[in-house]
Amino acid sequence: MNAFLDMLNWILLFITLSGMALMLRELSRRLGDALRTKKFYFLYDAGVAVLAVAVAIMLLSYPEGSLSLLARLIFFGGAALIAGTTARYWGWIIPEIFMRGK
């Protein structure tokens, strides 16, 4: 039962992160088109693909969980790729928020 809940937790995390990444992809694409920056938003797709591979590894090794650590590291890599891409596109907004009052 505990393994089932753990797997359900990872699947829900995958769905949530993938949904956020796809929304941020579209917003970043529009921002990149407006600012004429490089098209880094494809890294969101790569991040979602890495997350999907990690969840697939977890599902394939579900009963015994022999590849659990590897899958979790791959999942972390996908999440880090999404976070890095978000920081690349939206990192400029943090200083703007704090400098607004000056």
The 8 nearest C-alpha neighbors of each residue, nearest first, counted from 0:
[[1, 3, 2, 4, 5, 6, 7, 62],
 [0, 2, 4, 3, 5, 6, 7, 8],
 [3, 1, 5, 0, 4, 6, 62, 61],
 [2, 4, 0, 6, 5, 1, 7, 61],
 [5, 3, 7, 1, 6, 2, 8, 0],
 [4, 6, 2, 8, 3, 7, 1, 9],
 [7, 5, 3, 9, 8, 4, 2, 10],
 [8, 6, 4, 10, 5, 9, 3, 11],
 [7, 9, 5, 11, 6, 10, 4, 12],
 [10, 8, 12, 6, 11, 7, 13, 5],
 [9, 11, 13, 7, 12, 8, 6, 14],
 [12, 10, 14, 8, 13, 9, 15, 7],
 [11, 13, 9, 15, 10, 14, 16, 8],
 [12, 14, 10, 16, 11, 15, 17, 9],
 [15, 13, 11, 17, 12, 16, 18, 10],
 [14, 16, 12, 18, 17, 13, 11, 19],
 [17, 15, 19, 13, 18, 14, 20, 12],
 [16, 18, 20, 14, 19, 15, 47, 13],
 [19, 17, 15, 21, 16, 20, 14, 22],
 [18, 20, 16, 22, 17, 21, 23, 15],
 [21, 19, 17, 23, 22, 18, 43, 24],
 [20, 22, 24, 18, 23, 19, 17, 25],
 [23, 21, 19, 24, 25, 20, 18, 26],
 [22, 24, 26, 20, 25, 21, 27, 19],
 [25, 23, 21, 27, 22, 40, 26, 20],
 [24, 26, 28, 22, 27, 23, 29, 21],
 [27, 25, 23, 29, 28, 24, 30, 22],
 [28, 26, 30, 24, 29, 25, 23, 31],
 [27, 29, 25, 31, 26, 30, 40, 24],
 [28, 30, 32, 26, 27, 31, 33, 25],
 [31, 29, 27, 33, 32, 28, 34, 26],
 [30, 32, 36, 28, 34, 35, 29, 33],
 [31, 33, 35, 29, 30, 34, 28, 36],
 [32, 34, 30, 31, 35, 29, 36, 28],
 [33, 35, 31, 36, 32, 30, 29, 37],
 [36, 34, 32, 31, 33, 37, 30, 38],
 [37, 35, 31, 34, 38, 32, 33, 30],
 [38, 36, 39, 31, 35, 40, 32, 34],
 [37, 39, 40, 36, 41, 31, 28, 32],
 [38, 40, 41, 42, 37, 84, 43, 88],
 [39, 41, 42, 38, 24, 43, 28, 27],
 [42, 40, 43, 44, 39, 45, 38, 24],
 [41, 43, 45, 40, 44, 39, 46, 84],
 [44, 42, 46, 41, 45, 40, 81, 20],
 [45, 43, 47, 42, 41, 46, 48, 21],
 [44, 46, 42, 48, 43, 47, 49, 41],
 [47, 45, 77, 43, 49, 48, 44, 81],
 [46, 48, 50, 44, 49, 45, 17, 51],
 [49, 47, 51, 45, 46, 50, 44, 52],
 [50, 48, 77, 52, 46, 51, 47, 45],
 [51, 49, 47, 74, 53, 77, 48, 52],
 [50, 52, 48, 54, 49, 53, 55, 47],
 [53, 51, 55, 49, 50, 54, 56, 48],
 [54, 52, 70, 50, 56, 74, 51, 55],
 [53, 55, 57, 51, 56, 52, 58, 50],
 [54, 56, 52, 58, 57, 53, 51, 59],
 [57, 55, 59, 53, 54, 58, 70, 52],
 [58, 56, 54, 60, 55, 59, 61, 70],
 [57, 59, 61, 55, 56, 60, 54, 6],
 [60, 58, 56, 57, 61, 55, 62, 54],
 [59, 61, 64, 57, 58, 62, 63, 65],
 [62, 60, 58, 64, 59, 57, 63, 6],
 [63, 61, 64, 60, 2, 59, 58, 65],
 [62, 64, 65, 61, 60, 66, 67, 2],
 [65, 63, 60, 67, 61, 66, 62, 57],
 [64, 66, 63, 67, 60, 68, 61, 62],
 [67, 65, 69, 64, 68, 70, 60, 57],
 [66, 68, 70, 64, 69, 65, 71, 57],
 [69, 67, 71, 70, 66, 72, 65, 64],
 [68, 70, 72, 66, 71, 67, 73, 53],
 [71, 69, 53, 73, 67, 68, 72, 56],
 [70, 72, 74, 68, 73, 69, 67, 75],
 [71, 73, 75, 69, 74, 70, 68, 76],
 [72, 74, 76, 70, 75, 71, 53, 69],
 [75, 73, 71, 50, 77, 53, 76, 72],
 [74, 76, 72, 78, 73, 77, 79, 71],
 [77, 75, 73, 79, 74, 78, 80, 72],
 [78, 76, 46, 49, 80, 74, 50, 79],
 [77, 79, 75, 81, 80, 76, 82, 74],
 [80, 78, 82, 76, 77, 81, 83, 75],
 [81, 79, 77, 83, 78, 82, 46, 84],
 [80, 82, 78, 84, 79, 46, 83, 43],
 [83, 81, 79, 85, 84, 80, 78, 86],
 [84, 82, 86, 80, 85, 81, 79, 87],
 [83, 85, 87, 81, 86, 82, 80, 88],
 [84, 86, 82, 88, 83, 87, 89, 81],
 [85, 87, 90, 83, 89, 84, 88, 82],
 [88, 86, 84, 85, 90, 89, 83, 91],
 [89, 87, 85, 86, 90, 84, 27, 91],
 [88, 90, 86, 91, 85, 92, 87, 93],
 [91, 89, 86, 92, 87, 88, 93, 85],
 [90, 92, 89, 93, 94, 95, 88, 87],
 [91, 93, 95, 90, 94, 89, 96, 97],
 [92, 94, 96, 95, 91, 90, 97, 89],
 [95, 93, 97, 96, 92, 98, 91, 90],
 [96, 94, 92, 98, 93, 97, 99, 91],
 [95, 97, 93, 99, 94, 98, 92, 100],
 [96, 98, 94, 99, 95, 93, 100, 101],
 [99, 97, 95, 101, 100, 96, 94, 93],
 [98, 100, 96, 97, 101, 95, 94, 93],
 [101, 99, 98, 97, 96, 95, 94, 93],
 [100, 98, 99, 97, 95, 96, 94, 93]]
